[in-house]
Amino acid sequence: MIEDAMNNTQKSNREKLKGILKNVDYVFYKIDIDSTETSALKEFAQQSDCDLIALIHHKFNFFQKLLEEDVVDKISFSSPIPLLILPELN
């Protein structure tokens, strides 16, 4: 089950998205990542029949910027399908 593989932050983000998109038909997909999150997302967009991908844009602190990939920044200008980039709500 997808929820078993999710950490607490991912579960929280999923619930936020459910609330934001409550009046919209949507589907959550689990994407297997072989190389980077950005390349996996691009590959999924090309292979799926999606009309839109929604992402939450997190503000990274200094150490996260050094250690983690900012998927939104990397994919926002080269996505093959439209992206809905939502700001992180506190």
C-alpha distances in whole Angstrom, upper triangle without the diagonal:
4,6,6,7,9,13,15,17,14,13,16,17,14,16,19,19,18,21,23,22,22,25,23,21,18,15,12,11,10,13,13,17,19,22,22,20,23,23,20,20,23,22,19,22,24,22,20,22,22,25,24,21,21,21,22,25,25,29,29,31,33,31,28,30,31,28,25,25,26,24,26,29,29,27,29,32,31,28,28,27,28,26,26,26,26,27,25,26,28
4,5,6,7,10,13,14,11,10,14,14,11,14,16,16,15,19,20,19,20,23,21,19,16,13,9,9,7,10,11,14,17,20,19,17,20,20,17,17,20,19,17,19,22,20,18,20,19,22,21,18,18,17,18,21,21,25,25,28,30,28,25,27,28,25,22,22,22,20,22,25,25,24,25,28,27,24,25,24,24,22,22,22,22,24,22,23,24
4,5,5,8,10,12,9,7,11,12,10,11,15,15,14,17,19,19,19,22,21,20,17,14,11,11,10,13,14,16,20,22,21,18,21,23,19,19,23,22,20,22,25,23,21,23,22,24,22,19,18,18,18,21,21,24,24,26,29,27,24,26,28,25,22,22,23,21,22,26,26,25,26,30,29,26,27,26,26,23,23,22,22,23,21,21,22
4,6,8,10,13,11,10,13,15,13,15,18,18,18,21,23,22,23,26,25,24,20,17,14,14,11,14,14,16,19,22,21,19,22,23,20,21,24,24,21,24,27,25,24,26,24,27,25,22,21,20,21,23,22,25,25,27,29,27,24,27,28,24,22,23,24,23,24,28,28,27,29,32,31,28,30,29,29,26,26,25,25,25,23,24,24
4,7,10,12,9,10,13,14,13,15,18,18,18,21,23,22,23,27,25,24,20,17,14,12,9,11,11,13,16,18,17,16,19,20,17,18,21,21,19,21,24,23,22,24,23,26,24,20,20,18,19,21,20,23,23,25,27,24,21,24,25,21,19,19,21,19,22,25,24,24,26,29,28,26,27,26,27,24,24,23,23,24,22,23,24
4,7,8,6,6,10,10,10,12,14,15,15,18,20,20,21,24,23,22,19,16,13,12,10,12,12,14,17,18,17,15,18,20,17,17,21,21,19,21,24,23,22,24,22,24,22,19,17,16,15,18,17,20,20,22,24,22,19,21,23,20,17,18,18,17,19,22,23,22,24,27,27,24,26,25,25,22,21,20,20,20,18,19,20
4,6,5,6,9,10,11,13,14,16,17,19,20,21,22,26,25,25,21,19,16,16,13,15,15,16,19,20,18,16,19,21,19,19,23,23,21,23,27,26,25,27,25,27,24,21,19,16,15,17,15,18,17,19,22,19,17,20,21,18,16,17,18,18,19,22,23,23,24,28,28,26,28,27,27,23,23,21,20,20,17,18,18
4,5,5,6,9,10,11,12,14,15,17,18,20,21,25,24,24,21,20,16,17,16,18,19,19,22,23,21,18,21,24,22,21,25,26,24,25,29,28,27,29,26,28,25,21,19,17,15,17,15,17,17,18,21,20,17,20,22,19,17,19,19,19,20,23,24,24,25,29,29,27,30,28,27,24,22,21,19,18,15,16,15
4,5,5,6,9,10,10,12,14,15,16,18,20,23,23,23,20,19,16,17,15,17,18,18,21,21,19,16,19,22,20,19,22,24,22,23,27,27,25,27,24,26,22,19,16,14,11,13,11,13,14,15,19,17,14,17,19,17,15,16,16,16,17,19,21,21,22,26,26,24,27,26,24,21,19,17,16,15,12,12,12
4,5,5,6,9,10,10,12,14,15,16,18,21,20,20,17,15,12,13,12,13,15,15,19,19,17,14,17,19,17,16,20,21,19,20,23,23,22,24,21,22,19,16,14,11,10,13,12,15,15,18,21,19,16,18,20,18,15,15,15,14,15,19,20,19,20,24,24,22,24,23,22,19,17,16,15,15,12,14,14
4,5,5,6,9,10,11,13,14,15,16,20,19,19,16,15,12,13,13,15,17,18,22,23,21,18,20,22,20,19,22,23,21,22,26,25,23,24,22,23,21,18,15,14,13,15,15,18,18,21,24,22,19,22,24,21,19,19,19,18,19,22,23,22,23,27,27,25,26,25,24,21,19,18,16,17,14,14,15
4,5,5,6,9,10,11,12,14,15,19,19,20,17,16,14,16,16,18,20,21,24,25,22,19,21,24,22,20,24,25,23,23,27,27,25,26,23,24,21,18,15,13,11,14,13,16,17,19,22,22,19,21,24,22,19,19,19,18,18,21,23,23,23,27,27,25,27,25,24,20,18,17,14,14,11,11,11
4,5,5,6,9,10,10,12,14,17,17,17,15,14,12,14,14,16,18,19,22,23,20,16,18,21,19,17,20,22,20,20,24,24,22,23,20,21,17,14,11,9,8,10,10,14,15,18,21,21,18,19,22,20,17,17,16,15,15,18,20,19,19,23,24,21,24,22,20,16,14,13,11,11,9,9,11
4,5,5,6,9,10,10,12,15,14,15,12,11,9,11,12,14,17,18,22,23,21,17,19,21,19,17,20,21,18,19,23,22,20,21,18,19,16,13,11,10,10,13,14,17,19,21,25,24,21,22,25,23,20,19,18,17,16,20,21,20,20,24,24,21,23,21,19,16,15,14,12,14,12,12,14
4,5,5,6,9,10,10,14,14,15,13,13,11,14,15,18,21,22,26,27,24,21,22,25,22,20,24,25,22,22,26,26,23,23,21,21,18,16,13,13,12,15,15,18,20,23,26,26,23,25,28,26,23,22,21,20,19,23,24,23,23,27,27,24,26,24,22,19,16,16,14,14,12,12,13
4,5,5,6,9,10,13,14,15,13,14,13,16,17,19,22,23,27,27,24,21,22,25,23,20,23,25,22,22,26,26,24,24,20,20,17,15,12,11,9,12,13,16,18,21,25,25,22,23,26,25,22,21,19,19,17,21,23,22,21,24,26,23,25,22,20,17,14,13,10,11,9,8,10
4,5,5,6,8,11,11,12,10,11,10,13,15,17,20,21,25,25,23,19,20,22,20,18,20,22,19,19,22,23,20,20,17,17,14,12,8,9,8,12,13,17,19,22,26,26,22,24,27,25,22,21,19,17,16,19,21,19,19,22,23,20,22,19,17,14,11,11,9,11,10,10,13
4,6,5,6,9,9,10,9,10,10,13,15,18,21,23,27,28,25,22,23,25,23,20,23,24,21,20,24,24,21,20,17,18,15,14,11,12,12,16,17,20,23,26,29,29,26,27,30,28,25,24,22,21,19,23,24,23,22,25,26,23,24,21,19,17,14,15,13,15,14,13,16
4,6,5,9,10,12,12,13,13,17,19,22,25,26,30,31,28,24,25,28,26,23,25,27,24,23,27,27,24,23,20,20,17,16,13,14,13,16,17,20,23,26,29,30,27,28,31,30,27,26,24,22,21,24,26,24,23,27,28,25,26,23,21,18,15,15,12,14,13,12,14
4,6,8,9,12,11,13,14,17,19,21,25,26,30,30,27,23,23,26,24,21,24,26,23,22,25,26,23,22,18,17,15,14,11,12,11,14,16,19,22,25,28,29,26,27,30,29,26,25,22,21,18,22,24,22,20,24,25,22,24,20,18,15,12,12,9,11,12,11,14
4,6,5,8,8,10,12,15,18,20,24,25,29,29,27,23,23,25,23,20,22,24,21,19,23,23,20,19,16,15,12,12,10,12,12,16,18,21,24,27,31,31,28,28,32,30,27,25,23,21,19,22,24,22,20,23,24,21,22,18,16,14,11,13,11,14,14,14,17
4,6,8,9,12,13,17,20,22,26,28,31,32,30,26,26,28,26,23,25,27,23,22,26,26,22,21,18,17,16,15,13,15,16,19,21,24,27,30,34,34,31,31,35,33,30,29,26,24,23,26,28,25,24,27,28,25,25,22,20,18,15,16,15,17,17,16,19
4,7,9,13,15,19,22,24,28,30,33,34,32,28,28,30,28,25,26,28,24,23,26,26,22,21,18,16,15,16,14,17,18,21,23,27,30,33,36,37,33,34,37,36,32,31,28,26,24,27,29,26,25,27,28,25,25,21,19,18,15,17,16,19,19,19,22
4,6,10,12,16,19,21,25,27,30,31,29,25,25,27,25,21,23,24,21,19,22,22,19,17,14,13,12,13,12,15,17,20,23,26,29,32,35,36,32,32,36,34,31,29,26,24,22,25,26,23,22,25,25,22,22,18,16,15,13,16,15,18,19,19,22
4,7,11,14,17,19,23,25,29,30,28,24,24,26,23,20,22,22,19,18,20,20,16,14,12,11,11,12,12,16,18,21,24,27,30,33,36,36,33,33,36,35,31,29,27,24,23,26,27,24,23,25,25,21,21,17,16,16,14,17,17,20,21,22,25
4,7,10,13,16,19,22,25,26,24,21,21,22,20,17,19,19,16,15,18,17,14,12,10,10,10,10,10,13,15,19,21,25,27,30,33,33,30,30,33,31,27,26,24,21,20,23,24,21,20,23,23,19,19,15,15,14,13,15,15,19,19,20,23
4,6,10,13,16,19,22,24,22,19,20,20,17,15,17,17,14,14,17,15,12,12,10,11,11,10,11,13,15,19,21,25,27,30,33,32,29,29,32,30,26,24,23,20,20,23,23,20,21,23,23,19,19,16,16,15,14,16,17,20,20,21,24
4,7,10,13,16,19,21,19,16,17,18,15,13,16,16,12,13,16,15,12,13,11,13,12,10,10,11,14,17,19,23,24,27,30,29,25,26,29,26,23,21,20,17,18,21,21,19,19,23,22,18,19,16,16,15,14,15,16,19,18,20,22
4,6,10,12,16,18,17,14,15,16,12,11,14,13,10,11,14,13,10,12,11,14,12,10,11,12,15,18,20,23,24,27,30,29,25,26,28,25,22,20,20,16,17,21,20,18,19,22,20,17,17,16,16,15,16,17,18,20,20,22,24
4,7,9,13,15,15,12,14,14,11,10,14,13,10,13,15,14,12,15,14,17,15,13,13,13,16,18,19,23,23,26,28,27,23,24,26,23,20,18,19,16,17,21,20,18,20,23,21,18,19,18,19,17,18,18,19,21,21,23,25
4,6,10,12,11,9,11,11,7,8,11,10,7,10,13,12,11,14,13,17,15,12,14,13,16,18,19,22,22,25,27,26,22,23,24,21,18,16,17,14,16,19,17,15,18,20,19,16,16,16,18,16,18,18,19,22,21,24,26
4,6,9,10,9,12,11,7,9,12,10,9,13,14,13,14,17,17,20,19,16,17,16,19,20,21,24,23,26,27,25,22,23,23,20,17,16,17,15,18,20,18,17,20,22,20,18,19,19,21,19,21,21,23,24,24,26,28
4,6,6,6,9,8,6,8,11,10,10,13,15,14,15,19,18,21,20,16,18,16,18,19,19,22,21,24,25,23,19,20,20,17,14,13,15,13,16,18,16,15,18,20,18,17,18,19,21,19,21,20,22,24,23,26,28
4,7,8,11,9,7,11,12,11,12,15,16,15,17,21,21,24,22,19,21,20,21,22,22,25,23,26,26,24,21,21,21,18,16,14,17,15,18,20,17,17,20,22,19,18,19,21,23,22,24,23,25,27,26,29,31
4,7,9,7,7,11,12,11,13,16,16,17,19,22,22,24,22,20,21,19,21,21,21,23,21,23,23,21,19,19,18,15,13,12,14,13,16,17,14,15,18,20,17,17,18,20,22,21,23,22,25,26,25,29,30
4,5,5,6,9,10,11,12,14,16,17,18,21,20,22,20,17,18,16,17,17,17,19,18,20,20,19,16,15,15,13,10,8,11,9,13,13,11,11,15,17,15,15,17,18,20,18,20,19,21,22,22,25,27
4,6,5,6,9,10,10,12,14,15,16,19,18,19,17,14,14,12,14,14,15,17,16,19,20,18,15,15,16,13,10,8,9,7,10,12,10,10,13,15,14,13,15,16,17,15,17,16,18,19,18,22,24
4,5,5,6,9,10,11,13,14,15,18,16,18,16,13,14,12,14,13,15,17,16,20,20,20,16,15,16,15,12,8,8,5,8,9,7,6,10,12,10,10,12,14,15,13,15,14,17,18,19,22,25
4,5,5,6,9,10,11,12,14,17,16,18,17,14,16,15,17,17,19,21,20,23,24,23,19,18,19,17,14,11,12,9,12,13,9,9,12,13,11,10,12,14,16,15,18,17,20,22,22,26,28
4,5,5,6,9,10,11,12,15,15,17,16,13,15,14,17,17,19,21,21,24,25,23,20,20,21,18,15,12,13,10,13,15,12,11,14,16,13,12,13,14,16,15,17,17,20,22,22,25,27
4,5,5,6,9,10,10,13,12,14,12,9,11,11,14,15,17,20,20,23,24,24,20,20,21,19,16,13,12,9,10,13,11,8,11,13,11,9,10,11,12,11,14,14,16,19,19,23,25
4,5,5,6,9,10,13,12,13,12,10,13,13,16,17,19,22,22,25,26,26,22,21,22,21,18,14,14,10,11,13,10,8,10,11,8,6,7,9,11,11,14,15,18,21,22,25,28
4,5,5,6,9,12,12,14,14,12,15,16,19,20,22,25,25,28,29,28,25,24,25,23,20,17,17,13,15,17,14,11,14,15,12,10,9,11,14,14,17,18,21,24,25,28,31
4,5,5,6,9,9,12,12,10,13,14,17,19,21,24,24,28,29,28,25,25,26,24,20,18,17,14,15,17,15,12,15,16,13,11,10,10,13,13,16,17,19,22,23,26,29
4,6,5,8,7,9,9,8,11,13,17,18,21,24,25,28,30,29,26,25,27,25,22,18,18,14,14,16,14,11,13,14,11,8,7,7,9,10,13,15,18,21,22,25,28
4,6,8,9,11,12,12,15,17,20,21,24,27,28,31,32,32,28,27,29,27,24,21,20,16,17,19,16,13,15,15,12,9,7,8,12,13,16,18,21,24,26,29,32
4,7,9,12,13,13,16,18,22,23,26,29,29,33,34,33,30,29,31,29,25,22,22,18,19,21,19,16,18,19,15,13,10,11,14,16,18,20,23,26,27,30,33
4,6,9,10,11,14,16,20,22,25,28,29,33,34,34,30,30,31,29,26,23,22,19,19,22,20,16,18,19,16,13,11,10,13,14,16,19,21,25,26,28,31
4,7,9,11,14,17,21,23,26,30,31,34,36,36,32,32,34,32,29,26,25,21,20,23,22,18,19,20,18,14,12,10,12,14,16,19,21,25,26,29,32
4,6,7,11,14,17,20,23,26,28,31,34,33,30,29,32,30,26,23,22,18,17,20,19,16,16,18,16,12,10,8,9,10,12,15,18,21,23,25,28
4,7,10,14,17,19,23,26,28,32,34,34,30,30,32,31,27,24,22,19,17,20,20,16,15,17,15,12,10,7,7,9,11,14,16,20,22,24,28
4,7,10,13,16,19,22,24,28,30,31,27,26,29,28,24,21,19,16,14,17,17,13,12,14,14,10,10,6,5,6,7,10,13,16,18,21,24
4,7,10,13,16,19,21,25,27,27,23,23,26,24,21,18,16,13,11,14,14,11,11,13,13,9,10,7,7,5,6,8,11,14,16,18,22
4,7,10,13,16,19,22,25,25,22,21,24,23,20,17,15,12,10,14,15,12,11,14,15,12,13,11,9,6,4,6,7,11,12,14,18
4,6,9,13,15,18,21,21,18,18,21,20,16,14,11,9,7,11,12,11,10,14,15,12,15,13,11,7,6,5,6,9,10,12,16
4,6,10,12,16,19,19,16,16,19,19,15,14,11,10,8,11,14,13,12,16,17,15,18,16,14,10,8,6,5,6,6,9,12
4,7,9,13,16,17,13,13,17,16,13,12,9,9,6,9,12,12,11,14,16,15,18,17,15,11,10,6,6,5,6,9,12
4,6,9,13,13,10,11,14,14,11,11,8,10,9,10,13,14,14,17,19,18,22,21,19,15,14,10,9,7,5,9,10
4,7,10,12,9,9,13,14,12,12,9,12,11,11,14,16,15,18,21,20,24,23,21,18,16,13,12,9,7,10,11
4,7,8,5,6,9,10,9,10,8,11,12,11,14,16,16,19,21,21,25,25,23,20,19,15,15,12,11,14,14
4,6,5,6,9,10,10,12,11,15,15,15,17,20,20,23,24,25,29,29,27,24,23,19,18,15,13,16,15
4,6,5,7,9,10,12,12,16,17,16,18,21,21,23,25,26,30,30,29,26,25,21,21,18,17,19,19
4,5,5,6,8,11,12,16,17,17,18,21,22,24,26,26,30,31,30,26,26,23,22,20,18,21,20
4,5,5,5,8,9,12,14,14,15,18,19,22,23,23,27,27,26,23,23,19,19,17,15,18,18
4,6,6,7,8,11,13,11,13,16,17,19,20,21,25,26,25,22,22,19,19,17,16,19,19
4,6,8,10,13,15,14,15,18,20,21,22,23,27,28,28,25,25,22,22,21,20,23,23
4,7,10,13,15,15,15,18,20,22,22,23,26,27,27,24,25,22,22,21,19,22,22
4,6,9,12,12,12,15,17,19,19,20,23,24,24,21,21,18,19,18,17,20,20
4,6,9,9,8,11,13,16,16,16,19,20,20,18,19,16,17,17,16,20,21
4,6,6,6,9,10,13,14,14,18,18,18,15,15,13,14,14,13,17,19
4,6,5,6,8,11,11,11,14,15,15,12,13,11,13,14,14,18,20
4,6,5,6,9,10,10,14,13,12,9,10,8,10,11,12,16,18
4,6,6,8,10,11,15,15,14,12,13,10,13,13,14,18,20
4,6,7,8,9,13,14,14,12,14,12,15,16,17,21,23
4,6,5,6,9,10,11,9,12,11,14,16,17,21,24
4,6,6,10,10,9,7,9,8,12,14,16,19,22
4,6,9,10,10,10,12,12,15,17,20,23,26
4,6,9,10,10,14,14,17,19,22,25,28
4,5,7,7,11,12,16,18,20,24,27
4,7,9,13,15,18,21,23,26,30
4,7,10,12,16,19,21,24,28
4,7,10,13,16,19,21,25
4,6,9,13,15,18,21
4,6,10,13,15,18
4,7,9,12,16
4,6,9,12
4,6,9
4,7
4
